[in-house]
Amino acid sequence: PRDIRWYFNGKNLSNSDSIQIKNRRLVIKSVQLATLDGAYNCCARHQPLGKRCTPMGGEFNLRVI
């Protein structure tokens, strides 16, 4: 099975009141100004292919306005 991890500004994300990780999806349920602004990326690990991550500079940028 695949192991998919999401990161926010380089730090591992986990489920919380405002963040929900479902399979390959990152769901942001309640957004507050500026608290979730930043770079999001993900890494997937699947044997025998190894680890694949969003390439440097290919992060998903989110800006809350």
N, CA, C and O atoms as CSV, one atom per row, in Angstrom:
chain,resi,resn,atom,element,x,y,z
A,1,PRO,N,N,0.831,-1.210,0.000
A,1,PRO,CA,C,0.000,0.000,0.000
A,1,PRO,C,C,0.863,1.256,0.000
A,1,PRO,O,O,2.014,1.244,0.437
A,2,ARG,N,N,0.295,2.305,-0.485
A,2,ARG,CA,C,0.999,3.579,-0.540
A,2,ARG,C,C,0.953,4.275,0.807
A,2,ARG,O,O,-0.034,4.203,1.539
A,3,ASP,N,N,2.050,4.948,1.109
A,3,ASP,CA,C,2.136,5.783,2.295
A,3,ASP,C,C,2.293,7.210,1.799
A,3,ASP,O,O,3.348,7.575,1.282
A,4,ILE,N,N,1.253,8.020,1.953
A,4,ILE,CA,C,1.275,9.389,1.449
A,4,ILE,C,C,1.319,10.340,2.632
A,4,ILE,O,O,0.507,10.251,3.553
A,5,ARG,N,N,2.274,11.245,2.590
A,5,ARG,CA,C,2.449,12.233,3.660
A,5,ARG,C,C,2.339,13.631,3.070
A,5,ARG,O,O,2.859,13.911,1.991
A,6,TRP,N,N,1.652,14.501,3.799
A,6,TRP,CA,C,1.524,15.903,3.417
A,6,TRP,C,C,2.375,16.751,4.342
A,6,TRP,O,O,2.509,16.456,5.529
A,7,TYR,N,N,2.956,17.824,3.775
A,7,TYR,CA,C,3.824,18.724,4.529
A,7,TYR,C,C,3.373,20.164,4.316
A,7,TYR,O,O,2.904,20.534,3.240
A,8,PHE,N,N,3.526,20.960,5.357
A,8,PHE,CA,C,3.219,22.390,5.313
A,8,PHE,C,C,4.470,23.134,5.755
A,8,PHE,O,O,4.924,22.980,6.889
A,9,ASN,N,N,5.024,23.942,4.854
A,9,ASN,CA,C,6.272,24.659,5.133
A,9,ASN,C,C,7.344,23.717,5.676
A,9,ASN,O,O,8.094,24.079,6.583
A,10,GLY,N,N,7.414,22.502,5.118
A,10,GLY,CA,C,8.436,21.534,5.487
A,10,GLY,C,C,8.132,20.678,6.694
A,10,GLY,O,O,8.916,19.788,7.024
A,11,LYS,N,N,7.006,20.921,7.373
A,11,LYS,CA,C,6.657,20.144,8.565
A,11,LYS,C,C,5.526,19.175,8.251
A,11,LYS,O,O,4.579,19.523,7.545
A,12,ASN,N,N,5.628,17.959,8.778
A,12,ASN,CA,C,4.635,16.909,8.550
A,12,ASN,C,C,3.266,17.336,9.076
A,12,ASN,O,O,3.158,17.820,10.203
A,13,LEU,N,N,2.218,17.160,8.265
A,13,LEU,CA,C,0.849,17.464,8.685
A,13,LEU,C,C,0.167,16.196,9.178
A,13,LEU,O,O,0.445,15.098,8.695
A,14,SER,N,N,-0.721,16.358,10.136
A,14,SER,CA,C,-1.541,15.242,10.597
A,14,SER,C,C,-2.967,15.752,10.788
A,14,SER,O,O,-3.206,16.960,10.775
A,15,ASN,N,N,-3.903,14.838,10.963
A,15,ASN,CA,C,-5.300,15.213,11.139
A,15,ASN,C,C,-5.474,16.067,12.390
A,15,ASN,O,O,-4.858,15.823,13.428
A,16,SER,N,N,-6.332,17.074,12.257
A,16,SER,CA,C,-6.651,17.960,13.373
A,16,SER,C,C,-8.053,18.511,13.145
A,16,SER,O,O,-8.765,18.047,12.254
A,17,ASP,N,N,-8.453,19.498,13.942
A,17,ASP,CA,C,-9.769,20.107,13.752
A,17,ASP,C,C,-9.879,20.813,12.394
A,17,ASP,O,O,-10.955,20.847,11.798
A,18,SER,N,N,-8.774,21.371,11.913
A,18,SER,CA,C,-8.835,22.126,10.664
A,18,SER,C,C,-8.235,21.391,9.464
A,18,SER,O,O,-8.456,21.799,8.324
A,19,ILE,N,N,-7.483,20.318,9.702
A,19,ILE,CA,C,-6.843,19.559,8.626
A,19,ILE,C,C,-7.336,18.118,8.647
A,19,ILE,O,O,-7.370,17.477,9.697
A,20,GLN,N,N,-7.714,17.619,7.484
A,20,GLN,CA,C,-8.102,16.215,7.373
A,20,GLN,C,C,-7.405,15.620,6.159
A,20,GLN,O,O,-7.491,16.151,5.052
A,21,ILE,N,N,-6.713,14.510,6.386
A,21,ILE,CA,C,-6.021,13.824,5.312
A,21,ILE,C,C,-6.790,12.546,5.007
A,21,ILE,O,O,-6.912,11.656,5.848
A,22,LYS,N,N,-7.312,12.475,3.767
A,22,LYS,CA,C,-8.107,11.329,3.323
A,22,LYS,C,C,-7.451,10.735,2.089
A,22,LYS,O,O,-7.442,11.351,1.022
A,23,ASN,N,N,-6.898,9.528,2.240
A,23,ASN,CA,C,-6.209,8.878,1.128
A,23,ASN,C,C,-5.177,9.828,0.531
A,23,ASN,O,O,-4.187,10.148,1.189
A,24,ARG,N,N,-5.385,10.278,-0.685
A,24,ARG,CA,C,-4.429,11.175,-1.329
A,24,ARG,C,C,-4.802,12.639,-1.196
A,24,ARG,O,O,-4.081,13.499,-1.703
A,25,ARG,N,N,-5.902,12.948,-0.531
A,25,ARG,CA,C,-6.399,14.321,-0.480
A,25,ARG,C,C,-6.075,15.004,0.834
A,25,ARG,O,O,-6.107,14.396,1.904
A,26,LEU,N,N,-5.764,16.276,0.722
A,26,LEU,CA,C,-5.603,17.143,1.875
A,26,LEU,C,C,-6.818,18.050,1.912
A,26,LEU,O,O,-7.061,18.798,0.964
A,27,VAL,N,N,-7.590,17.996,2.999
A,27,VAL,CA,C,-8.798,18.807,3.135
A,27,VAL,C,C,-8.572,19.801,4.263
A,27,VAL,O,O,-8.287,19.419,5.399
A,28,ILE,N,N,-8.702,21.078,3.935
A,28,ILE,CA,C,-8.594,22.130,4.947
A,28,ILE,C,C,-10.014,22.560,5.260
A,28,ILE,O,O,-10.689,23.171,4.432
A,29,LYS,N,N,-10.465,22.232,6.479
A,29,LYS,CA,C,-11.877,22.405,6.826
A,29,LYS,C,C,-12.210,23.797,7.353
A,29,LYS,O,O,-13.249,24.352,6.995
A,30,SER,N,N,-11.377,24.357,8.171
A,30,SER,CA,C,-11.654,25.707,8.655
A,30,SER,C,C,-10.378,26.523,8.525
A,30,SER,O,O,-9.355,26.223,9.142
A,31,VAL,N,N,-10.466,27.551,7.715
A,31,VAL,CA,C,-9.294,28.348,7.390
A,31,VAL,C,C,-9.357,29.667,8.142
A,31,VAL,O,O,-10.385,30.345,8.154
A,32,GLN,N,N,-8.248,30.017,8.766
A,32,GLN,CA,C,-8.132,31.310,9.422
A,32,GLN,C,C,-7.077,32.109,8.677
A,32,GLN,O,O,-6.103,31.553,8.170
A,33,LEU,N,N,-7.277,33.401,8.616
A,33,LEU,CA,C,-6.342,34.251,7.884
A,33,LEU,C,C,-4.913,34.033,8.347
A,33,LEU,O,O,-4.624,34.020,9.544
A,34,ALA,N,N,-4.042,33.867,7.395
A,34,ALA,CA,C,-2.595,33.766,7.565
A,34,ALA,C,C,-2.107,32.515,8.294
A,34,ALA,O,O,-0.928,32.187,8.159
A,35,THR,N,N,-2.930,31.795,9.055
A,35,THR,CA,C,-2.407,30.644,9.796
A,35,THR,C,C,-2.076,29.474,8.887
A,35,THR,O,O,-1.224,28.655,9.232
A,36,LEU,N,N,-2.725,29.372,7.737
A,36,LEU,CA,C,-2.461,28.263,6.828
A,36,LEU,C,C,-1.846,28.713,5.515
A,36,LEU,O,O,-1.757,27.928,4.571
A,37,ASP,N,N,-1.411,29.992,5.442
A,37,ASP,CA,C,-0.673,30.466,4.278
A,37,ASP,C,C,0.664,29.748,4.226
A,37,ASP,O,O,1.321,29.592,5.256
A,38,GLY,N,N,1.072,29.312,3.058
A,38,GLY,CA,C,2.390,28.712,2.946
A,38,GLY,C,C,2.471,27.691,1.832
A,38,GLY,O,O,1.600,27.610,0.966
A,39,ALA,N,N,3.540,26.913,1.877
A,39,ALA,CA,C,3.822,25.922,0.845
A,39,ALA,C,C,3.407,24.535,1.310
A,39,ALA,O,O,3.774,24.104,2.403
A,40,TYR,N,N,2.642,23.839,0.480
A,40,TYR,CA,C,2.195,22.482,0.758
A,40,TYR,C,C,2.830,21.547,-0.260
A,40,TYR,O,O,2.908,21.872,-1.445
A,41,ASN,N,N,3.279,20.397,0.197
A,41,ASN,CA,C,3.756,19.384,-0.740
A,41,ASN,C,C,3.482,18.010,-0.151
A,41,ASN,O,O,3.154,17.879,1.028
A,42,CYS,N,N,3.621,16.992,-0.982
A,42,CYS,CA,C,3.356,15.645,-0.510
A,42,CYS,C,C,4.433,14.689,-1.013
A,42,CYS,O,O,5.099,14.935,-2.018
A,43,CYS,N,N,4.576,13.593,-0.279
A,43,CYS,CA,C,5.489,12.517,-0.652
A,43,CYS,C,C,4.715,11.210,-0.593
A,43,CYS,O,O,3.906,10.995,0.309
A,44,ALA,N,N,4.970,10.347,-1.556
A,44,ALA,CA,C,4.334,9.037,-1.587
A,44,ALA,C,C,5.419,7.967,-1.592
A,44,ALA,O,O,6.401,8.062,-2.327
A,45,ARG,N,N,5.227,6.963,-0.771
A,45,ARG,CA,C,6.172,5.854,-0.718
A,45,ARG,C,C,5.412,4.598,-1.157
A,45,ARG,O,O,4.369,4.260,-0.598
A,46,HIS,N,N,5.952,3.925,-2.154
A,46,HIS,CA,C,5.309,2.722,-2.674
A,46,HIS,C,C,6.412,1.742,-3.068
A,46,HIS,O,O,7.249,2.047,-3.917
A,47,GLN,N,N,6.406,0.599,-2.463
A,47,GLN,CA,C,7.415,-0.413,-2.794
A,47,GLN,C,C,7.003,-1.122,-4.080
A,47,GLN,O,O,5.813,-1.407,-4.213
A,48,PRO,N,N,7.841,-1.421,-5.003
A,48,PRO,CA,C,9.306,-1.285,-4.986
A,48,PRO,C,C,9.799,0.027,-5.589
A,48,PRO,O,O,10.999,0.189,-5.805
A,49,LEU,N,N,8.892,0.965,-5.864
A,49,LEU,CA,C,9.292,2.198,-6.544
A,49,LEU,C,C,10.037,3.174,-5.648
A,49,LEU,O,O,10.764,4.033,-6.146
A,50,GLY,N,N,9.872,3.059,-4.340
A,50,GLY,CA,C,10.532,3.972,-3.422
A,50,GLY,C,C,9.712,5.229,-3.182
A,50,GLY,O,O,8.494,5.234,-3.363
A,51,LYS,N,N,10.384,6.282,-2.778
A,51,LYS,CA,C,9.736,7.526,-2.376
A,51,LYS,C,C,9.717,8.529,-3.522
A,51,LYS,O,O,10.727,8.737,-4.194
A,52,ARG,N,N,8.563,9.144,-3.739
A,52,ARG,CA,C,8.407,10.188,-4.751
A,52,ARG,C,C,7.782,11.397,-4.061
A,52,ARG,O,O,6.771,11.276,-3.369
A,53,CYS,N,N,8.398,12.567,-4.258
A,53,CYS,CA,C,7.904,13.790,-3.619
A,53,CYS,C,C,7.657,14.876,-4.648
A,53,CYS,O,O,8.151,14.814,-5.774
A,54,THR,N,N,6.882,15.873,-4.240
A,54,THR,CA,C,6.721,17.062,-5.048
A,54,THR,C,C,8.115,17.646,-5.268
A,54,THR,O,O,8.854,17.821,-4.299
A,55,PRO,N,N,8.494,17.950,-6.495
A,55,PRO,CA,C,9.844,18.476,-6.722
A,55,PRO,C,C,10.046,19.843,-6.077
A,55,PRO,O,O,9.093,20.598,-5.887
A,56,MET,N,N,11.290,20.150,-5.745
A,56,MET,CA,C,11.615,21.458,-5.183
A,56,MET,C,C,11.108,22.544,-6.126
A,56,MET,O,O,11.315,22.469,-7.337
A,57,GLY,N,N,10.460,23.530,-5.578
A,57,GLY,CA,C,9.889,24.608,-6.377
A,57,GLY,C,C,8.521,24.265,-6.941
A,57,GLY,O,O,7.890,25.114,-7.570
A,58,GLY,N,N,8.040,23.024,-6.731
A,58,GLY,CA,C,6.747,22.612,-7.256
A,58,GLY,C,C,5.695,22.521,-6.166
A,58,GLY,O,O,4.662,21.878,-6.351
A,59,GLU,N,N,5.951,23.162,-5.023
A,59,GLU,CA,C,5.004,23.128,-3.927
A,59,GLU,C,C,3.683,23.790,-4.334
A,59,GLU,O,O,3.629,24.587,-5.270
A,60,PHE,N,N,2.640,23.442,-3.615
A,60,PHE,CA,C,1.345,24.071,-3.804
A,60,PHE,C,C,1.282,25.234,-2.829
A,60,PHE,O,O,1.310,25.027,-1.615
A,61,ASN,N,N,1.198,26.445,-3.340
A,61,ASN,CA,C,1.148,27.610,-2.460
A,61,ASN,C,C,-0.290,28.019,-2.209
A,61,ASN,O,O,-1.103,28.089,-3.131
A,62,LEU,N,N,-0.591,28.288,-0.945
A,62,LEU,CA,C,-1.936,28.697,-0.551
A,62,LEU,C,C,-1.823,30.030,0.163
A,62,LEU,O,O,-1.014,30.202,1.074
A,63,ARG,N,N,-2.648,30.964,-0.269
A,63,ARG,CA,C,-2.714,32.247,0.401
A,63,ARG,C,C,-4.164,32.504,0.751
A,63,ARG,O,O,-5.023,32.518,-0.130
A,64,VAL,N,N,-4.445,32.706,2.026
A,64,VAL,CA,C,-5.802,32.972,2.496
A,64,VAL,C,C,-6.010,34.469,2.508
A,64,VAL,O,O,-5.223,35.214,3.093
A,65,ILE,N,N,-7.093,34.913,1.847
A,65,ILE,CA,C,-7.356,36.349,1.802
A,65,ILE,C,C,-8.728,36.664,2.372
A,65,ILE,O,O,-9.125,37.829,2.417
